[in-house]
Amino acid sequence: MNEGVQKNTLYVGGLAEEVNEGILHAAFIPFGDIKDVKTPLDQATQKHRSFGFVTFLEREDAAAAMDNMDGAELYGRVLTVNYALPEKIKGGEVGWAAQPIWADADTWFERQQQEQEMQRLQSEQKAAMLEAEELHRKKLAEERDGEKDEEADSAKGDPMAMAEAQVLKQNAS
């Protein structure tokens, strides 16, 4: 058997138009407790697509039903009964096997808005960081200028510092 085979769900093919989920349930209930019966509908005609799925609670019941019902006749049609393969979801986030192609459009749009908002916030944060760095640079420059001014001011008031500055100027010349 394939790895993906669901051993308690059976595919039932070859169903007559008259067969509904209730009739399918009644045909398979003698083999054990049934968890679920599905007959997928054709979207255009709203009739089942001549196949269905019967899910048993126990694997052994599904095996007995498959052994006994494969090739059996129901409403004048010969049934094909096999283990069902898992439902394949193809494409997109949710997939288009069970969804219209535009089904994930809302989530896509929301993701786009979130990404744009995130980019906007990042650019605002980057601009704020650059502004903060610039303010920091200006503050440091002002502090340095303030220290130079203080040195100059302190030299003007201190006669000893003025004498030292004159000696240094004379030695430099």
Phi, psi and chi 1 to 4 in degrees:
 res  aa     phi    psi   chi1   chi2   chi3   chi4
   1 MET       -  156.3  -70.0  -78.8  136.3      -
   2 ASN   -71.7  153.3  -66.2  -18.8      -      -
   3 GLU   -64.5  -34.0  -75.7 -176.7  -69.4      -
   4 GLY   -83.0    2.3      -      -      -      -
   5 VAL   -70.0  134.8  172.5      -      -      -
   6 GLN   -94.7  111.4  -62.7  176.0  -10.6      -
   7 LYS   -78.1   -8.7  -59.1 -134.3  179.7 -148.9
   8 ASN  -110.7    2.3   61.9  -22.1      -      -
   9 THR  -114.3  130.7  -58.4      -      -      -
  10 LEU  -110.9  141.1  -61.7  177.4      -      -
  11 TYR   -90.1  130.3  162.7   83.6      -      -
  12 VAL  -121.3  108.9 -177.6      -      -      -
  13 GLY  -107.4  161.7      -      -      -      -
  14 GLY    85.0   27.0      -      -      -      -
  15 LEU   -75.1  139.9  -62.5  177.1      -      -
  16 ALA   -74.2  159.7      -      -      -      -
  17 GLU   -60.0  -33.0  -85.5 -171.8   37.2      -
  18 GLU   -70.4  -19.8  -57.9   83.6   29.9      -
  19 VAL   -74.5  129.7  175.9      -      -      -
  20 ASN  -120.8 -176.6   58.9   27.8      -      -
  21 GLU   -63.6  -34.3  -70.6  178.6   -2.0      -
  22 GLY   -64.7  -43.7      -      -      -      -
  23 ILE   -66.8  -41.9  -66.6  169.7      -      -
  24 LEU   -62.9  -41.3 -163.7   57.0      -      -
  25 HIS   -60.6  -46.5 -174.4  -84.1      -      -
  26 ALA   -63.6  -33.8      -      -      -      -
  27 ALA   -71.8  -28.6      -      -      -      -
  28 PHE  -104.6  -10.7  -78.3   83.6      -      -
  29 ILE   -63.0  -27.9 -165.1   68.9      -      -
  30 PRO   -61.6  -16.8  -23.5   31.9      -      -
  31 PHE   -93.0  -11.1  -57.0  102.0      -      -
  32 GLY   152.3  178.3      -      -      -      -
  33 ASP   -68.7  131.8  -67.3  -28.8      -      -
  34 ILE  -103.2  132.2  -65.5  175.4      -      -
  35 LYS   -86.1  -40.9  179.7  179.2  176.5 -178.2
  36 ASP  -158.8  148.5 -169.9   27.5      -      -
  37 VAL  -133.1  129.8  176.4      -      -      -
  38 LYS  -132.7  138.4  -69.2 -177.4 -175.9  174.6
  39 THR  -127.5   98.6   52.9      -      -      -
  40 PRO   -57.2  138.7  -21.0   31.0      -      -
  41 LEU   -95.9  146.2  -63.1  178.1      -      -
  42 ASP   -77.6  125.5 -178.3   -6.5      -      -
  43 GLN   -63.2  -32.1  -64.3  -62.2  -39.8      -
  44 ALA   -75.3  -45.1      -      -      -      -
  45 THR   -99.3  -14.2   63.6      -      -      -
  46 GLN    59.7   25.3  -69.7  -58.5  -50.7      -
  47 LYS  -112.3  157.1  -65.5 -179.1 -179.0  178.6
  48 HIS   -67.7  159.6   69.0   74.0      -      -
  49 ARG   -94.8   30.1  -63.4  162.6   38.0 -171.1
  50 SER    66.2   22.5   75.6      -      -      -
  51 PHE  -149.4  165.7   65.6   89.7      -      -
  52 GLY  -155.7  178.6      -      -      -      -
  53 PHE  -131.7  135.1  -61.8   96.6      -      -
  54 VAL  -121.3  123.2  178.7      -      -      -
  55 THR  -109.9  121.1  -56.6      -      -      -
  56 PHE   -94.7  158.0  -74.2   89.2      -      -
  57 LEU   -72.7  -34.4  -68.2  175.7      -      -
  58 GLU  -115.7  142.0  -58.6  -66.5  -32.5      -
  59 ARG   -64.2  -36.8  -69.5 -179.8  177.1 -165.5
  60 GLU   -64.1  -37.5  -64.4   78.7   22.6      -
  61 ASP   -65.1  -40.7  -63.4  -19.5      -      -
  62 ALA   -63.8  -41.6      -      -      -      -
  63 ALA   -63.3  -42.7      -      -      -      -
  64 ALA   -64.5  -41.6      -      -      -      -
  65 ALA   -64.3  -41.0      -      -      -      -
  66 MET   -64.9  -44.5 -174.8  174.8   70.5      -
  67 ASP   -60.3  -39.6  -69.4  -18.9      -      -
  68 ASN   -87.9  -30.2  -72.6  -69.1      -      -
  69 MET   -97.9  -17.0  -65.3  -62.4  -75.0      -
  70 ASP   -67.2  121.0 -172.8   36.6      -      -
  71 GLY    89.2   -4.6      -      -      -      -
  72 ALA   -74.9  164.9      -      -      -      -
  73 GLU  -109.0  135.7 -165.3  171.7  -57.2      -
  74 LEU  -138.5  119.8 -177.2   65.0      -      -
  75 TYR    53.9   42.0  -80.0   77.0      -      -
  76 GLY    78.9    6.1      -      -      -      -
  77 ARG  -121.1  142.0  -54.6 -101.7  -42.2 -111.0
  78 VAL   -82.0  129.8  176.4      -      -      -
  79 LEU   -88.3  146.4  -61.4  179.0      -      -
  80 THR  -112.6  119.9  -57.4      -      -      -
  81 VAL  -123.6  122.1 -178.2      -      -      -
  82 ASN  -139.7  166.5  -66.4  -48.8      -      -
  83 TYR   -65.6  139.1  -72.2  117.5      -      -
  84 ALA   -80.0  144.1      -      -      -      -
  85 LEU   -86.6  152.9  -63.4  175.7      -      -
  86 PRO   -62.7  149.7   14.1  -19.8      -      -
  87 GLU   -64.6  130.4 -167.1  174.5  -19.5      -
  88 LYS   -97.6  124.1  -68.2 -176.9 -179.5  176.5
  89 ILE  -101.8  124.4  -56.2  -67.2      -      -
  90 LYS  -116.5  137.7  -58.9  174.4 -175.3  170.9
  91 GLY    67.7  160.7      -      -      -      -
  92 GLY    62.2 -175.6      -      -      -      -
  93 GLU   -74.9  -51.2  -73.4  179.2   13.6      -
  94 VAL   -90.3  -31.2  178.8      -      -      -
  95 GLY   105.9  153.7      -      -      -      -
  96 TRP  -103.6    5.3   50.6  -92.2      -      -
  97 ALA   -69.1  -35.3      -      -      -      -
  98 ALA  -121.1    0.3      -      -      -      -
  99 GLN  -128.5  149.1  -60.2  -80.8  -30.3      -
 100 PRO   -67.7  158.6   18.8  -25.6      -      -
 101 ILE   -62.4  -27.8 -153.5  163.5      -      -
 102 TRP   -91.8    6.3   57.2   87.2      -      -
 103 ALA   -60.9  -34.3      -      -      -      -
 104 ASP   -97.1   15.3   64.5  -10.4      -      -
 105 ALA   -63.3  -39.2      -      -      -      -
 106 ASP   -64.6  -45.0  -70.0  -22.0      -      -
 107 THR   -66.9  -36.4   56.8      -      -      -
 108 TRP   -62.7  -45.7  179.0   86.0      -      -
 109 PHE   -62.4  -42.7 -176.4   68.7      -      -
 110 GLU   -62.0  -42.2  -72.2  172.0    6.7      -
 111 ARG   -62.0  -41.0  -89.0 -164.2  -29.7  -85.5
 112 GLN   -62.3  -43.3  -66.7  -59.9  -45.9      -
 113 GLN   -63.7  -41.4  -73.9 -178.6  -37.8      -
 114 GLN   -63.5  -42.5  -71.5  171.0   -9.5      -
 115 GLU   -63.7  -41.7  -72.3  175.2   14.9      -
 116 GLN   -64.2  -42.6  -71.0  173.2   -9.2      -
 117 GLU   -62.2  -41.4 -179.1   67.5   13.3      -
 118 MET   -63.5  -43.0 -176.7   65.1   76.5      -
 119 GLN   -64.0  -40.2  -71.4  173.4   -9.4      -
 120 ARG   -62.5  -45.6 -176.0 -174.5   64.9   77.4
 121 LEU   -63.6  -40.2  -70.0  172.6      -      -
 122 GLN   -64.7  -41.5  -73.0  173.9  -15.8      -
 123 SER   -67.7  -37.4   64.9      -      -      -
 124 GLU   -63.7  -41.6  -74.5  177.4    3.1      -
 125 GLN   -65.1  -41.3 -174.8  178.9   15.6      -
 126 LYS   -63.8  -42.5 -175.0  176.3 -179.5  179.6
 127 ALA   -64.2  -40.2      -      -      -      -
 128 ALA   -64.9  -39.6      -      -      -      -
 129 MET   -64.6  -44.2  -70.4  -66.4  -68.3      -
 130 LEU   -62.4  -40.9  -68.8  173.2      -      -
 131 GLU   -64.7  -41.5 -173.1  176.0  -21.4      -
 132 ALA   -64.1  -41.3      -      -      -      -
 133 GLU   -62.5  -42.1  -72.6  176.3    4.6      -
 134 GLU   -64.1  -44.0 -175.7   62.5   30.5      -
 135 LEU   -61.4  -40.0  -74.0  173.1      -      -
 136 HIS   -63.4  -43.7 -176.8   68.3      -      -
 137 ARG   -60.7  -44.7  -77.4 -169.9 -156.9  108.4
 138 LYS   -62.8  -41.4  -74.6 -179.9 -178.7  178.7
 139 LYS   -63.2  -43.6 -174.7  176.8  177.7 -178.1
 140 LEU   -62.1  -42.0  -72.0  176.2      -      -
 141 ALA   -64.1  -41.1      -      -      -      -
 142 GLU   -65.0  -39.1  -72.6  174.2    2.2      -
 143 GLU   -63.4  -42.2  -73.5  175.7    2.2      -
 144 ARG   -63.0  -44.3  -81.4 -169.9 -125.0  118.1
 145 ASP   -62.5  -38.6  -70.4  -17.3      -      -
 146 GLY   -64.2  -39.7      -      -      -      -
 147 GLU   -64.7  -40.9  -71.6  173.0    3.9      -
 148 LYS   -64.6  -42.6  -71.0  179.1 -176.1  175.6
 149 ASP   -63.0  -41.3  -69.5  -17.0      -      -
 150 GLU   -62.4  -41.0  -73.8  175.9   13.5      -
 151 GLU   -62.4  -42.0  -73.0  175.5   10.2      -
 152 ALA   -66.6  -42.8      -      -      -      -
 153 ASP   -64.8  -42.2  -71.5  -16.8      -      -
 154 SER   -67.2  -33.1   65.6      -      -      -
 155 ALA   -68.0  -34.5      -      -      -      -
 156 LYS   -67.9  -34.8  -71.5  179.4 -174.4  173.9
 157 GLY   -85.9  -16.7      -      -      -      -
 158 ASP  -105.9  112.4 -174.4    9.7      -      -
 159 PRO   -64.3  -32.6    6.5  -11.2      -      -
 160 MET   -65.4  -43.4 -150.2   46.9  179.5      -
 161 ALA   -64.5  -36.0      -      -      -      -
 162 MET   -66.7  -39.0  -71.3  173.1   56.1      -
 163 ALA   -66.2  -42.2      -      -      -      -
 164 GLU   -61.8  -42.5  -74.3  177.3   11.3      -
 165 ALA   -63.2  -38.5      -      -      -      -
 166 GLN   -67.2  -40.6  -75.9  178.8  -11.0      -
 167 VAL   -63.0  -42.3  169.5      -      -      -
 168 LEU   -63.5  -39.8  -71.8  172.4      -      -
 169 LYS   -64.3  -42.7  -78.2 -176.8 -175.1  176.8
 170 GLN   -66.9  -39.4  -71.5  173.3   -1.6      -
 171 ASN   -67.8  -33.6  -70.2  -21.2      -      -
 172 ALA   -72.4  -27.3      -      -      -      -
 173 SER   -80.9      -  -45.5      -      -      -
